[in-house]
Amino acid sequence: MIRHIVFFSVRRKEDVGAVRSGLLALGKIPHSKHFEVTLNTKVDLFSNAIDVVVYAEFEDEAALAAYKAHPIYADTTSKVKPLRELRYSADVVAAA
């Protein structure tokens, strides 16, 4: 299983809701086993730069690739990218 975790910071704080709403569209893509978009609680003592987190789980690399190739992914990216500042992504293989 692959865990796909993406962190976003938003350029203008008033756009955090729009970014979260836009990213929720990714949940319509059928290739993930689990999908969620959450707001950062910002309780970390050292850094609270991240505003929104996408967390998804995929059966394998093929499912993740199909997710990223889906038209909803490209459409969502085009809508969210102008509103975000930073985007950090990690795809990790879950321990068996």
C-alpha positions in Angstrom: 0.0 0.0 0.0 1.2 3.5 -0.8 0.4 6.5 1.5 0.1 9.7 -0.5 0.5 12.8 1.7 0.5 16.3 0.3 0.9 19.5 2.4 -0.2 22.9 1.1 0.2 26.4 2.3 -2.1 29.0 0.9 -1.0 32.5 -0.4 -3.9 34.4 1.2 -5.5 33.1 4.4 -9.0 33.9 3.1 -8.5 31.3 0.3 -7.9 28.3 2.7 -11.5 27.2 2.4 -11.4 27.5 -1.4 -8.3 25.4 -1.5 -9.8 22.7 0.7 -13.0 22.7 -1.3 -11.1 22.4 -4.5 -8.9 19.5 -3.3 -12.0 17.6 -2.1 -12.8 17.1 -5.8 -9.9 14.6 -5.9 -12.0 12.3 -3.7 -14.2 11.6 -6.8 -11.3 9.9 -8.5 -11.9 6.1 -8.1 -8.4 4.8 -7.6 -7.8 5.5 -3.9 -8.7 3.1 -1.1 -9.0 6.0 1.4 -9.0 9.8 0.8 -9.3 12.8 3.0 -8.6 16.6 2.9 -8.1 18.2 6.3 -7.2 21.6 7.7 -4.0 21.7 9.8 -4.8 22.3 13.5 -1.6 24.4 13.7 -0.6 23.3 17.2 3.0 22.5 16.4 5.5 24.3 18.6 8.0 24.9 15.7 6.1 25.5 12.5 2.5 26.1 11.4 3.1 27.0 7.8 0.9 24.2 6.4 -2.8 25.0 5.9 -4.3 22.0 4.2 -3.3 18.3 4.1 -4.4 15.7 1.5 -4.0 12.1 2.7 -4.8 9.1 0.5 -4.0 5.4 0.3 -3.5 3.4 -2.9 -3.1 -0.3 -3.4 0.0 0.1 -5.5 2.0 2.4 -7.8 -0.3 1.7 -10.7 -3.3 3.0 -8.8 -1.4 6.1 -7.7 -0.3 6.7 -11.3 -3.9 6.2 -12.6 -5.1 8.7 -9.9 -2.6 11.3 -11.1 -3.5 10.7 -14.7 -7.2 11.2 -14.2 -8.8 14.4 -15.7 -10.1 15.5 -12.3 -6.6 15.6 -11.1 -5.5 18.0 -13.8 -8.6 20.1 -13.4 -8.1 20.4 -9.7 -4.5 21.3 -10.0 -5.4 24.1 -12.4 -7.8 25.6 -9.9 -5.8 25.2 -6.7 -2.3 26.0 -8.0 -2.8 29.7 -8.3 -4.1 29.9 -4.7 -1.3 28.0 -3.0 2.2 29.0 -1.9 3.9 25.8 -1.1 3.2 22.2 -1.9 5.1 19.3 -0.4 4.3 15.7 -1.4 5.4 12.3 -0.1 4.5 8.9 -1.4 5.6 6.2 1.1 5.2 2.5 1.1 3.4 1.3 4.2 5.1 -1.3 6.3 3.5 -4.7 6.0 
